[in-house]
């Protein structure tokens, strides 16, 4: 199952320029089997996404991209976002204790929002974005190599804020999932594969 694990829609991520409906339209056009909406520090889209997912019979998984004191983390499996900023390790512990999963978002992007070398000391991540569609190639490569070195699976995500960018990278899950609980279980297998959209199809990334 192919899922884009990191997308922003315009209602609750103010830096996004694409609606949930247009995200789904582009995801289907590219052949994605599902999408994850991970707005900045916000999960208010959840009810709307669940209704739309049911009406369209198309999986929409709602998580969050939370800015910790050390950098951004994509998380699934929590019902609300912490008030204010807390340390990355504290946030990861909170999510893991709730039965969820955390993925380091664009760890080496040059915008002071990635975990960067904190990856070497932080514990409990389920994945690292080795391939983020909003990040330059060298920074992605460093993230991918760091994931390999640390023995943490690399995933692919678009981090899309515009319609055309949806699905630029995606993640192949080891089995079909229909809700967030199943998505978490799939990520926890440590068998996810980052994919890239090239010439109208998804391909496994060669650097893997």
N, C-alpha and C positions, 0 to 999 in steps of 0.2 A: 504494500500500500504506500503510495507516494503522498507525502504531506509537507506543506510549507509551514514550518514551526514558528515563524516570527513575522507577523504582518501587522501594520498599523492602519486603522480606519479613521476617517476624518471627524467623526462625532466626538470622540473622547481623546484622541491624540491630535492635538492642535497643529502639529507639524505635518500631518498627513493631508493628502489632497485626493483621497479616493474613498468612496462610500463602500459599505459592506456589500451592497448588491453588485457593484462594479468589480470588487475583489473576487467575488464568486464567479462572475462572468468570465474574468480573465483566467482564473484557476481552472475552470472547466475547459476553456479553450485550449489551454496548454496540456490538459490531461491529468491534472492533479486529482487525487481521490478524496482530498479533504484539506482544510486549512486551519491554522491556529491564529486567532486574533490576540495579540499581546500588546495592548495599549500601554502608554507610559504611566506607571503608578496608578492604574485605574482598571476596574473590572465591571464598570456599569453597563457595558454592552451585553453582558451575559444573558439576560432575559430575552432581549431582542434577538440575539444570535440563536438561542435555543429554539425560539418560535420559527425563525426563518429556516433553520436547519431541518426542522420537522416538516415544514410546508414544502420545502424543495427536495427533501430526502437526500440531503447533502451534508456530510459531517463538518461541523464547525466547532472547534475546540477553543474555549476561552481560557487564557492564562493571563500573565502580566509581565511586563518588562519593568522591573523595579530597580531604581537607582540606589544602591547601597553606598556606604561611605567610601568604598573602594572602587565601585564601578557597577555597570548594569548586569543584571541577572534575569534571564527568562525563567519563569516558574509556572508550574501547573500543580493544582491540587490544594490550593488555599481558597478560602471564601472571601477574605478581605486583605487589604494591603496594610502593612504597618504604618502608623502615623509617624511622620517625620522620617529622618534617615537613621538607619541602624547599620552596624558593621556587617560586612558580607557573610562572615562565618555565623553570626547570630541569625541572619535571615535564612541561610541554608539550613541551619539546625531547625529553625521554626518550620520550614517547609517539609523537611524530611520527617520531623516528628508528626506532622499532619498526614503523612503518607504520600506526599507529593515528590516532585523532582525539580532540580535546578540545572540550568544550562548557562554557562558563561557566554554572554553576548559580546560579539566583536571584541575580544580581549585586547587586541593590540592596535585597534583603530586610533589614529592620532587626534582624538578629541577629548581626552581625559575622562572618558566614560567607560573604559574597559578595565578589567581586573589586572591586566598586564602581568607583571612578575609575582603578583599576589597569588597567582595560580599555583606557585610552588609551595605555598604554605597552607592554603585553604583546603579543607577536607569536606567531602560529601557531595561534590558535583556529579551529576549523572551524565553530563556531556559538555563539550566545548564547541562553539561555532567555529569549525575549521574553515567554513566557506559561508560568508555573509555577503549578500548581494549589494550591500551599501558600503562595502569596505574594499580598499585597494588590494591588488593581488599579493604584494609582498607581505602585508599585514595578515592576510588570510593564510598565506603559507607558513608564517611564523606561528600562527594559532594552531594550524594543522600539525606542525612538527612538535609543538609543545604538547598537544593532546597525545601524540604517539609516545613521547618521552615519559609522560606521566601515567600512561596506561588508561586514559580516559577516552571514551569514544568521541569521534568527531561527527558533527551533524552539519547539514546544509540548510540554510534559511535565507529568504530574500531580504528580510527587514524592509519590505516594500512600504513606501509612502506615496507611490504613484501607481496607477493601474498597470502600465507596461512592465513594471518591475516585479510584479507578483510572480512567484515561481521561478525566478532567475536561478536560484538554488533550491533544493528540496531535500527531504530525507526519506529513504525507503525503510519502512518499518518491517519487522519480521513477520507480522501477521496483521490481518484486517482489524481495525478498531472502530468503534461507533460512538464512544463517549470518552470523557476525560480520564475516567478511572482505567479504561482499557488502554488509552494512550500512555498513561503513566506506566502501566505494566509492560507495554511494548518497549518504552525507553529504558526501563530497568533491566531488560534482557541483555543490554550492552551489545546488541547485534544490529544496530542501526547503520545505514550506509548513506553517506552524503552523495547527492546527485546534482548534475548540472543540466540545464535546458539548452540544447544545441541543435540547430537545424530542425526544429520542430519536434524533437523527441528528448527524453531524459536519458542521460548516460552516466554510468559510474565514473567518478572523477579519477583521472589517471594517477594523480599524486598519491592516491590511497594505496 
